Amino acid sequence: MFKTFRVGIGFGLTSAIITTLGVIVGLGFGLDSKLVIISAILTIAIADSLSDALGVHIAKEAEGNFTHREVWRVTIFTFIFKFIFSLTFLPFIIFLSLPLAIYLSVVWGLLMLSIFSYKLAKFNQERPGKIIFEHLMIAFLVLVLTYLIGIFINNLVQ
């Protein structure tokens, strides 16, 4: 059960953070609309969580080293963690000004990713700094690219 939990939280948390931050940054700087961002986060929580869970389900079946029960546990854990962690960004968007909400969402997401990366590195007996750096660099790449897309869209709209 611990293996399936670890896979589910690893995939669900990471995907929730990267996808939701990408949407918040891209739409926040592109359209400047809280309602659009809230709708996008809710869509991620439902549709993308189910999509990722199915993708993990099929990938684990294809690997062939998980039992039928383990495949379903990974599927359910992936959905639950992606759903929950994507929703953790909603209070920032709902209750704060959009610029502040964007910045605090980035801090929150990178903090969650760093903590999980640290725990994962310790579990795998690897150097935490190296693992955290790798994971944060990918997150920064997503943030930069979605920021640039948001600015591009904003320039098109105006």
N, C-alpha and C positions, 0 to 999 in steps of 0.2 A: 504493500500500500504506500510506503514512503517513496518508492521510486516513481509511482504514478503521480503522487502529490507533487513531488519535486519537478517533474516534467510539466505538469499542468500549471503550477505557479510560475515556473520559469518562462514558459511560453506566454501564458496569459498576462502576467504582469508586464513583461517586456513589450509585448505587442500593444497592450493597452497604453503604456506610457508613450511609446514611439508614435503610434498612430494618432492618439489624442493630442499630443503636443504638436505634431505636424499639422493637424487640422486647426488647432487653436491659433498657432502662429500664422499659418497661411491665410486662413479666413480673417483672423483678427487684424492683420496688416493689410489684407486685400479688400475686405468688404466693410470692416468696422461695424459689424452688426452682432449684438449679443444674441438675438433671437436665432440667427443663422447658426451661430456657434453652438448654442444649446441644442438645437435640432440635430446638428452634426454629431455632437457627443452622444445624444440619445440613440442615434442611428448606429454609431460605433458600438455602443453598449449592447444593442440587440442584434442587428444584422451582422456586423463584423465579428462579434463574439461567437455567434453561431457558425459563421463561415470559417473562422479560425479553428473552432472546435471540430468541425467536419474535416478540415484539412489535416489537423493533427491525427484525427481518427484514421483517415485513409493512409497517412504516412506511416503510422505505427502498424497498421495492418500490413502494409507493403514491406516493412522492415522484417517482419516475421519473428521477432524475438520478444513479443508481448503476447500474453494469453488473451483470449476474447474478453475476459473480465477486466484485465489491465487496460486494454484498449478503451473500453468504456469508461473506466475510472479516469484515464488521462483526458478523454473527451469531455467528461463532466467537469473535471477540475479546470481544464483550460477555459471552458465557457464561464464558469463561476468567477474565476480570477480576472479574466478579461472584462467581464461585465462589471464587477465590483470596482476594480482599479480605474476603469475609464470613467465611472461615475464620480470618483473622488475629486475630479476637476470641476464638476458642476458648481459647487458652492462659490468658488473663486469667480466664475463667470456671472453667476446670479447676483451675488451680493456686493461685488466690488466694481469700481470703474473698469472699463475694458483694458486700458493700458496696464493698470496695476494687476488686474486679473491675469493677463498674459504673462507678465514677468513672474508673478508668484506661482503660476502654473508650471513655468519652466523650472523654477527652483524646486518646487514640490516633486515634479517628475524626475529631475536629475538626482535629487536626494533619494527617492525611492529606488531608482535604478542603481545608485551607488551602494546603498545598504544591501540590496539583494546581491549585487555583484560581489561585495565583500564576503557575505555569508556563503555564496557559491564557491568562491575561491578558497575559503577556509575549509569547506566541506571536501573539496577536491585536492586539498593540500598544495595549492598553488600560491604564488605571490599575489596578494590582494591588489597591490598598486598596479600591476600589469593588467590584470583582468578589469579593474575599474576603468583604467585608462582606455583600453580597447572598447569597452561598452560605451563610455561617454563620448569617445570620438565618433562613433557611429551615430549616436544621438545628436551630437553637434552638427554633423553632416546633414541629417534630416532637418534640423532646425534652420540651418543656413539656406538649404534648398527651398524649403517651404516659405521662408521669409522672402526670398527672392521672387518666388512665384506670386506670393501675396502682393508684393510691391508692383510686379508686372501687371497683375490683374487690376490693381488700384489705378495704375496709369492708363490702362485701357478704358476703364469705366469713366474716368474723369475727362 
